């Protein structure tokens, strides 16, 4: 990873959320739902790993695992068992510990706790619902990681709570947006203003909320907004309401603008909702081009010669719009 640092930064705006932190680089990969992987200083951090979102047997083993709360789409012991190793440290909540599913090295954190693990400072912050009872106050955590001189906030399942104003404007923030479990578009926009990060990532989200969410934040010109791995509003850009006169809207080309299936895959992949006969470029997680192929509708792409891991797919549609997705090979 050290030799690939500059390349990762170069392609970060297209494929990965890649950030230069002092002399280091953090590469943030959204796996899906609330599952995220962070690579920093030769350490692998997994947040809320969930088997239904990724083939964790093909992903790097964890040095650190963060679990926000005890719901099954966040606290998945099967995913954890696939990425843990002898020195993995699990950070979770008391409600997770009460289930007695994990017997290896673990740290219980409650709201307000701070700890350093593998020289990475971690602070547990509140995450809860105000309007519903799905996530009672005090049972779940958000987490703020300090990587070098930069801070990353993972909100967990929460609404736009007042405590977000006390986060100190983290550099990167992940917030959820789906109802009834987390936030409406209005709540998420309010949360974004309270948090005020340089880069805002929407995860665990309902895609039908995206247009409204962007419209509500159209005046927040200093904030880059992402959904999964795709930039949907750059810092300095004033977002205009969707134009239905023939231009492409966010909902038409969202973070899953090309759907790869099966995913995870073993030998063959297909691309759904894509009609162009264009070149498909496949990159490994370090940004190296590993496969180039012309894709014809309804014909498979053979990836049997690729090693296990996460790959990023880039192409263009007939309107010359760049489309991206990712696939796990196992």
N, C-alpha and C positions, 0 to 999 in steps of 0.2 A: 504493500500500500504506500510506503514512503516514496518509491520511484514514480508512482502514479499521481502524486499529489497535484501537480500543476494541471494535468489532464483532467482530473476530477473537477477542479475549479473551473476549467475552461468549459466543460459541458454541463456544469451544474444547473444553469438556467433552463436546460432542455430536458435533462433526464433525472438528475438527482438534486435534492436540496443540499448543496455543498457550500460550506462556509469556512473561510480562512480565519482561524482563531490564533492570533499571535503567530508563532512559528508552526502551528499545528493546523490540521484540517479536520473538520467534523463532517462526515457524510451521513445524511439523514435519509433513510429510505422508508416510505410508507408502504406497509405490507397490505393493508386494507382494514376497513372498519376502524378500530382504535389501536391497531397493532402497528408499531413503529420500531425500526432498528437504527441505532446510532453507532457509527464507527468513529472512535476518537483515540488518538495516541495508542494505537494497537489494542484498544479495548473495545469489546462488543457489548452494547447495551440494548436489551430488548424491553419494550414497553408493552404491557398487556398482550402477550403473544396468544393467538387464537387459531386453533387448527383449521377452522373453516375458511380462513383468509390466506393461509400459506402452508406450503409443505416444509415444516420446520426441520425435518430430517435433512433437508438440502441447504439450510441456512447455517451461517456460522454459529458455533457454540457461544454461549453468553458468559461474560465475566460478571455482568450485573443484570438482574431482571427486576423491573418495577411493575407492581400490580396495584392498580388504583382502587379496586373494590372487589367484592365477592360474587358478582354476577358472572354467569358461565361464559359470556362472550368477552370477559376480561381476565377471569381467574380460571384458566384452562390447564389443569394439571398434566394433561396429555401433551400439550405443546411444550410446557415447561420441561417435562422429562426428556424431550427430544433435543433440547438445547443446553441442558445443564451439564457441567463437568465437575471435577473434584473441587475446584476452588470457586465455583459460581456462588455469588451471594444473591439471595432473593430478598427483596424489600416488599413487604405487603402490610395489610391492615389487620387489626385484631379480629375482625369478622372473618377474614380468610383463615387466620391461624386457628380460630375456634373450630374449623371443620376438620382439623387434624389430617390433612391430605398430604402434607409435606414435612419430611423429617430431617432434611439436610440443613445446611447453614442458612439462616434466615434472620432478618431484622424486622421487627414490628415497629412501624412508625404511625404516630397519630398527628393530627393537625397541629402545626407549630414546631414539630420536632426537626432537628437538623443533625446530620451525620456526614462523615466523609468515608467513602468506600472506594478502594483502588485510587485514592487521591482525588476523587471526584466529589465535591461538596453537593449534598442533596438536602433540600428542604421540603417537607410535607406541608401542603397548604389545603385549606378547606375545599370541598367539592360536594355540592348537595343541591336538592330541589327546594325551591320556595313554594311553587304553585302545585306540586304533586308530591306524593309520598314514595316515589320509586327509589330515591336516594336520600335517606334521612341525614340530617346534619350530624357530623361527627363520625360517620361510619365509613366514609370514603376519603381518599386523598387525591389531590393534584400533586404534581412534583415539579420543583424548579431545580434544574441541574446547572452547575457552573462549570463551564469548560474553558479553561484559560481565563480570559477577561470577558467572556460572553456568557449569556444565560439563556436557557431553553426552558419553557414552561409547557408541561403537559397537563391539561385541565382535568382529564378524566370525565366522568359523567356528572355534569353540573348545569346550573342555570347561571344567569348573569348576576352573580352575588356581589355584595358590597366589598368583600375581601379582595376582589380582583384589583381594586384601586390601590392596594397596599403591596402589590407585587414588584413595584419599582421599575416598571416598563422594561420587561425582558426583551432581549434581542429577537428571539424567535418564540412564537406561541402556537400551540395546537389547541383548538377549541371544537367542541362537538356542536352539531346542529340537526337535531331530529326530534320530533314530538311523537308521543308524549314524554319520552324518557329524558331528553335534555332540552335544547333551546329551539324556539322559533327563529325565523330570520331576524325578527325585530330584537329578540333577546340577544342573539349572537352579535348583531351589529352594536348593540349597547355594550356587550362584553368587550368587543374589539376596541371601542373607544376607551373603556375603563383600563384595559391592559396596555394599549398603545404600544405594541411591539413594532420593530422595523419590518419583520416578516410575519404575517399571520397565515397559519395553515388551518384550513377547515378539514376536519376528519370526522369519522362517525356521523356522516351527514346524509340528509335527504337532498338529492340533486334538484328536486323541484323547488327548493328554497333558494337556489344560487342566484337567480336573476334578481329577486327581491333583495337579497342580502347585499349584492353589489350596488344596487341602486341606493340603498340606505347609506352605503359608505362611499358614495361617489365623490364626496368632498374631502375624504381622507387621503390627500395626495402624497403624504410621506410614508404610506404603508403599502408594502407589496403584499398581495393576497394570493394564496395558493389553495388549490383543492387537490388533495393527494400530491402527485409529483408535478402538477402543471401550474404555471403562473397564469392566473386568470385576471389579474390587475397589477400592473407594474407600479412601483413607487413613482410619483410624479404624473401619473396618468389620471385624468378625470374620466370616470366611467360614465358613459352615456346609457340611457335606457335602451333596451333591445329594439332594433329596427327591423321590422318584419317585411321590408320592401325588397327582400332578396338577399340581404347580407346574412352572414352566419351568426347565430346567437350563441351565447355561452351554453345554453341547454343542448344545442345540437352538437357542439364539440366540447364536451366536458372532460373531466380528468380520465374518463374511460372512453375517450372518443373513438378508439378502436378496441373492440372486445376480442380477446384472444381466447380460444377454447380448444381442447380442454386446458385448464389452468389450475393446478400444475399439470405438466405434460411429460411424456416419456420420449416419444419418437416423432409424432406428427402434430402440427398445430394448424388451426384454421382461423380466419379472421371474419368475424361477423360484422354486419352493418358497414361494409366497405366494398364499394363497387369498382374502384379504380384498378387498372392493370399497371401498377407502378412498382418501382424497386423497393423492396423491404430491406432495411438495414437493421442488423441485430448486434447489440453491443453488450459486453460483459459489464460487471459492476464497476470495473476500473476505467471504463470508457473505451476499451479496445474493440474495434470492429471485428467480429468473429464470424459473421455470415452475411452474405449479400445475395438476394434472390428476387426474381421477378414474381410477383404474386398475381395469380389469375383467380378470379372469383370461383369459390367452391372447390378449389384445388388446395391440397395441403402443402405446408412447408416442412421439409424434413430437418429436424434438429437432433437426430439420434447421435450425431458425432460430437455434440456439445457436452461438456462436463456438467455435473450437477451444480445448480446455483440459480441466482436471479439474473435475468437478462432484460434489456430494454430494447424495445422495438420502435423504429422511427420510419415514417413514410410520409407521403403527401397524397391528398385527395385530388380530384380532377380540378378543383379550384385553387390548387397550389398551396393549400393550408397544411401546415405541419401537423401530423397526428402522432401521438405517442401512446405507448402502453408498456406493461411489463409482464413477464411470464416466468414462472418457476419451473426449472427443468430438474427432474429427478430420475 
